[in-house]
Amino acid sequence: MTVAAASFTSSSAKRDKDVRAAGLLDVLTYPDISFAADALDNEGDRWRLAGTVTAHGTTVPIQVIVDRISAERDGIRVHARASHLDRYAFGINKGKGMVGRYLDLDLDVVAVPA
């Protein structure tokens, strides 16, 4: 899956602008953030996707935990989370001391048949 890096939103318009700027996500140079799954494992009541995230021109292995799946009118809704991603691993190291180093990635995706 691929999302536009410029789609980053928070509760602050100023923060959104700062995060999208060249010092952090640099959405003009790196417009997309993508996830590709390599493996799917069942862990009792949830699923774990092993894969990679590519952001800021760098690909990093991650684990995504799928915690909810529900039927939608046109497809399937999946909610998943990757916790404690290190932005330094993606080469995003500006703003040290001003911006948190780790982030959580929440995915709320509706998959529809092609």
C-alpha positions in Angstrom: 0.0 0.0 0.0 1.1 3.5 -0.6 0.0 6.8 1.0 0.8 10.4 0.2 3.3 11.7 2.8 1.5 15.0 2.5 -1.6 13.4 4.0 0.0 13.5 7.5 -2.4 15.2 9.9 -2.5 15.9 13.6 -4.5 18.2 15.8 -2.3 21.2 14.8 -2.1 22.9 11.4 1.3 24.4 12.3 2.7 21.0 13.3 1.4 19.4 10.1 3.2 22.1 8.0 6.4 21.5 10.0 6.3 17.7 9.7 5.7 17.9 6.0 8.5 20.4 5.4 12.1 19.5 4.2 13.4 19.1 7.8 11.2 16.1 8.5 9.1 14.2 6.0 10.2 16.4 3.0 7.1 15.6 1.1 8.2 17.4 -2.0 11.3 15.2 -2.4 9.7 12.0 -1.0 6.0 12.2 -1.8 5.0 8.6 -0.9 5.2 6.3 2.1 4.7 2.7 1.3 4.3 -0.6 3.1 4.9 -4.1 1.5 4.1 -7.3 3.4 6.4 -10.3 3.2 4.7 -12.7 5.6 1.5 -13.1 7.6 1.3 -15.0 10.9 -1.6 -15.7 13.2 -1.1 -14.8 16.9 -4.3 -16.0 18.5 -6.9 -13.3 18.2 -4.8 -11.1 15.9 -2.5 -11.3 12.9 1.1 -10.1 12.5 2.4 -8.8 9.1 6.1 -8.8 8.6 7.2 -6.3 5.9 8.9 -3.1 5.1 8.1 0.6 5.1 9.7 2.9 2.6 9.8 6.6 3.6 12.2 9.4 3.0 14.0 7.2 0.4 14.8 4.5 3.0 13.3 1.0 3.4 13.1 -0.4 7.0 11.7 -3.8 8.1 8.7 -3.6 10.5 6.1 -5.7 12.2 2.4 -4.6 11.8 -0.2 -6.0 14.2 -3.7 -6.4 12.7 -6.1 -5.9 15.6 -9.5 -5.5 13.8 -11.0 -6.8 10.6 -14.6 -6.0 9.6 -16.8 -6.4 6.5 -17.7 -3.2 4.7 -20.4 -2.8 2.0 -17.8 -2.7 -0.8 -14.8 -4.6 0.8 -13.0 -5.3 4.0 -11.8 -2.8 6.6 -8.5 -3.6 8.3 -7.1 -1.7 11.3 -3.4 -2.3 12.1 -0.6 -0.7 14.0 3.2 -0.6 13.9 4.6 0.6 17.2 7.7 2.4 18.1 9.2 3.2 14.6 12.5 5.0 14.9 12.5 8.0 12.5 16.3 8.0 12.6 16.3 4.6 10.8 14.6 6.5 7.9 17.3 9.2 7.9 14.9 11.7 9.4 17.1 13.2 12.2 16.4 16.9 12.1 14.7 18.5 15.1 16.6 16.5 17.7 15.3 17.5 21.1 12.3 19.3 19.6 10.5 16.3 17.9 10.0 12.8 19.3 12.3 10.2 17.9 9.7 7.3 17.9 6.3 7.2 16.3 3.4 4.8 16.0 1.9 4.1 12.6 -1.9 3.4 12.6 -3.4 2.0 9.5 -7.2 2.0 8.8 -7.5 0.5 5.3 -10.5 -0.5 3.2 -9.6 -3.2 0.7 -12.0 -3.5 -2.3 -11.9 -6.0 -5.1 -10.1 -4.8 -8.2 
